[in-house]
């Protein structure tokens, strides 16, 4: 999967429900613990699987990678592609052509959506409903304002650990994107992971205004 293309796309939730709670009875503080967990300053490493599924149910692609989160910064490794966010700008490095692209972290991108919900930053969203399954809570999210970039946004949280286990949403072609968290590790992440000088860059493309 081309993650730069993915950052301009979107994702999903498809689960049977056992209990439905209306949003007006659910305060946003339900998800405050996510921000405390992932933005407490302690680094987090995740093994992830990203799936892209067409409206008819056919799987377009499945990719496995690593997601590293440290404070407001993150790094994603997918094959020969590395994405680094330094807290201000988004950098995408592709090894096969040694190209580095730098751009603003677009609030309309799917990657920004995933980053926001995993970190617990739901300032642009409200909780429409909560579905309770055995051992999990599934939060259904909608945009608070008129902006609507994605739909059917879902966030699955393990009730025991309080950790995110899945993020899903759809684009307006009804293509479904799913990010499954396969494993989480809380250990130190070396600063070199975010050091762009480690990349062998032949071409730099600056898309900042």
C-alpha positions as CSV (number, residue, x, y, z in Angstrom):
1,X,0.0,0.0,0.0
2,X,1.2,3.5,-0.9
3,X,0.9,5.4,2.4
4,X,1.0,8.8,0.7
5,X,-2.1,7.6,-1.2
6,X,-3.5,6.2,2.0
7,X,-3.1,9.6,3.8
8,X,-5.5,11.0,1.2
9,X,-8.0,8.2,1.6
10,X,-10.0,6.7,4.6
11,X,-11.6,3.7,6.8
12,X,-14.2,1.5,8.8
13,X,-16.1,-0.6,11.4
14,X,-18.2,-3.8,10.8
15,X,-19.1,-5.6,14.0
16,X,-22.3,-7.2,15.5
17,X,-23.5,-5.3,18.6
18,X,-24.8,-6.5,21.9
19,X,-25.5,-3.2,23.7
20,X,-26.1,0.3,22.3
21,X,-25.7,3.5,24.2
22,X,-26.9,6.8,22.8
23,X,-24.3,9.5,22.5
24,X,-26.2,12.1,24.5
25,X,-25.7,9.9,27.6
26,X,-22.0,9.4,27.0
27,X,-19.5,12.1,28.0
28,X,-16.3,12.6,25.9
29,X,-14.3,11.7,28.9
30,X,-14.9,8.1,28.0
31,X,-11.9,8.3,25.8
32,X,-9.7,10.7,27.9
33,X,-7.7,7.7,29.1
34,X,-6.4,7.0,25.6
35,X,-4.7,10.4,25.5
36,X,-3.3,9.7,28.9
37,X,-2.0,6.3,27.9
38,X,-0.5,7.2,24.5
39,X,0.5,10.8,25.1
40,X,1.9,10.4,28.7
41,X,5.4,10.7,27.4
42,X,6.0,7.0,27.5
43,X,6.9,5.7,24.0
44,X,4.7,3.1,22.4
45,X,5.5,0.6,19.6
46,X,2.7,-1.2,17.7
47,X,2.6,-4.0,15.2
48,X,-0.1,-3.1,12.7
49,X,-2.1,-4.5,9.8
50,X,-3.7,-2.2,7.3
51,X,-6.5,-3.6,5.0
52,X,-8.2,-1.9,2.2
53,X,-11.6,-3.5,1.1
54,X,-13.8,-2.5,-1.8
55,X,-17.5,-1.9,-1.4
56,X,-18.3,-5.4,-2.8
57,X,-16.2,-7.0,-0.1
58,X,-13.1,-7.8,-2.2
59,X,-9.8,-7.1,-0.4
60,X,-7.7,-4.7,-2.4
61,X,-4.6,-4.9,-0.2
62,X,-3.2,-6.0,3.1
63,X,0.0,-4.6,4.5
64,X,1.9,-5.2,7.7
65,X,4.1,-2.6,9.4
66,X,5.3,-0.9,12.6
67,X,4.0,2.2,14.2
68,X,6.2,4.1,16.7
69,X,4.7,6.9,18.9
70,X,6.7,9.1,21.2
71,X,5.0,12.2,22.6
72,X,3.6,14.1,19.6
73,X,5.9,12.4,17.2
74,X,5.5,9.1,15.3
75,X,7.1,6.9,12.7
76,X,5.5,4.3,10.5
77,X,7.5,1.6,8.6
78,X,5.9,-0.2,5.6
79,X,8.4,-2.1,3.5
80,X,10.6,0.4,1.7
81,X,8.4,3.3,2.8
82,X,8.9,5.3,6.1
83,X,6.7,8.1,7.3
84,X,7.9,10.4,10.1
85,X,6.0,13.1,11.9
86,X,8.2,15.4,13.9
87,X,5.4,17.2,15.6
88,X,5.2,19.9,12.9
89,X,5.8,18.4,9.4
90,X,5.1,15.1,7.8
91,X,8.0,13.4,6.0
92,X,7.5,10.4,3.6
93,X,10.7,8.6,2.5
94,X,10.6,5.9,-0.2
95,X,13.8,3.8,-0.4
96,X,13.5,2.5,-4.0
97,X,13.8,6.1,-5.4
98,X,15.5,7.7,-2.4
99,X,12.8,10.4,-2.4
100,X,11.8,12.4,0.6
101,X,8.5,14.3,0.6
102,X,7.8,17.0,3.2
103,X,4.3,18.4,3.7
104,X,1.8,19.7,6.2
105,X,0.0,17.0,8.3
106,X,-3.3,17.5,6.5
107,X,-6.3,17.4,8.8
108,X,-8.3,15.8,6.0
109,X,-6.0,12.8,5.6
110,X,-6.8,9.3,6.8
111,X,-3.5,9.1,8.6
112,X,-4.4,12.2,10.6
113,X,-7.7,10.6,11.5
114,X,-5.9,7.5,12.8
115,X,-3.4,9.6,14.7
116,X,-6.1,11.6,16.4
117,X,-8.3,8.7,17.5
118,X,-5.4,6.6,18.7
119,X,-4.0,9.5,20.7
120,X,-7.4,10.3,22.1
121,X,-7.6,13.7,20.5
122,X,-11.2,13.8,19.6
123,X,-11.7,17.6,19.5
124,X,-13.2,17.3,15.9
125,X,-15.5,14.4,16.8
126,X,-18.3,13.4,19.1
127,X,-19.2,9.9,20.2
128,X,-22.4,8.9,18.4
129,X,-22.7,5.6,20.2
130,X,-20.9,2.9,22.1
131,X,-21.3,-0.8,21.3
132,X,-20.2,-3.2,24.0
133,X,-19.0,-6.7,23.0
134,X,-17.3,-9.2,25.3
135,X,-14.1,-7.6,26.4
136,X,-14.3,-4.6,24.0
137,X,-16.0,-1.3,23.5
138,X,-16.6,0.1,20.0
139,X,-16.9,3.8,19.8
140,X,-18.8,5.2,16.8
141,X,-17.6,8.7,15.9
142,X,-19.0,11.5,13.8
143,X,-17.5,14.9,13.0
144,X,-18.7,17.8,15.3
145,X,-18.8,20.4,12.6
146,X,-19.9,20.6,9.0
147,X,-16.6,19.1,7.8
148,X,-17.1,15.4,6.8
149,X,-14.1,13.7,5.3
150,X,-14.8,10.1,6.3
151,X,-17.8,8.1,7.5
152,X,-18.5,5.0,9.6
153,X,-15.6,5.9,11.9
154,X,-15.0,3.2,14.5
155,X,-12.6,2.8,17.3
156,X,-12.3,-0.5,19.2
157,X,-10.8,-0.5,22.7
158,X,-9.9,-3.5,24.9
159,X,-11.8,-3.0,28.1
160,X,-9.2,-4.9,30.1
161,X,-6.0,-3.1,29.0
162,X,-7.7,0.2,27.8
163,X,-5.6,-0.1,24.6
164,X,-6.7,0.5,21.0
165,X,-7.2,-2.7,19.1
166,X,-8.7,-1.4,15.8
167,X,-9.5,1.7,13.9
168,X,-11.8,1.5,10.9
169,X,-13.5,4.0,8.5
170,X,-14.9,4.4,5.0
171,X,-14.3,6.9,2.2
172,X,-17.2,8.2,0.1
173,X,-16.7,5.4,-2.5
174,X,-17.5,3.0,0.4
175,X,-14.0,1.7,0.3
176,X,-13.2,0.3,3.8
177,X,-9.9,0.9,5.6
178,X,-9.0,-1.1,8.7
179,X,-6.0,-0.7,10.9
180,X,-5.6,-3.6,13.3
181,X,-3.2,-3.4,16.2
182,X,-1.5,-6.8,16.5
183,X,0.8,-6.1,19.4
184,X,1.8,-3.2,21.7
185,X,5.2,-2.7,23.4
186,X,6.0,0.0,25.9
187,X,9.7,0.5,25.6
188,X,12.2,3.2,24.8
189,X,12.3,4.4,21.2
190,X,15.7,5.7,20.1
191,X,15.9,9.3,18.9
192,X,17.6,8.0,15.7
193,X,14.1,6.7,14.6
194,X,13.1,10.3,14.1
195,X,16.4,11.5,12.6
196,X,15.9,12.3,8.9
197,X,19.6,12.5,8.3
198,X,19.7,8.7,8.5
199,X,17.9,8.6,5.1
200,X,19.9,8.5,1.9
201,X,18.0,11.2,0.0
202,X,18.6,11.8,-3.7
203,X,15.5,13.9,-4.3
204,X,13.6,16.2,-1.8
205,X,10.1,17.4,-2.6
206,X,8.8,20.2,-0.5
207,X,5.0,20.5,-0.6
208,X,4.7,23.1,2.2
209,X,3.1,26.4,1.3
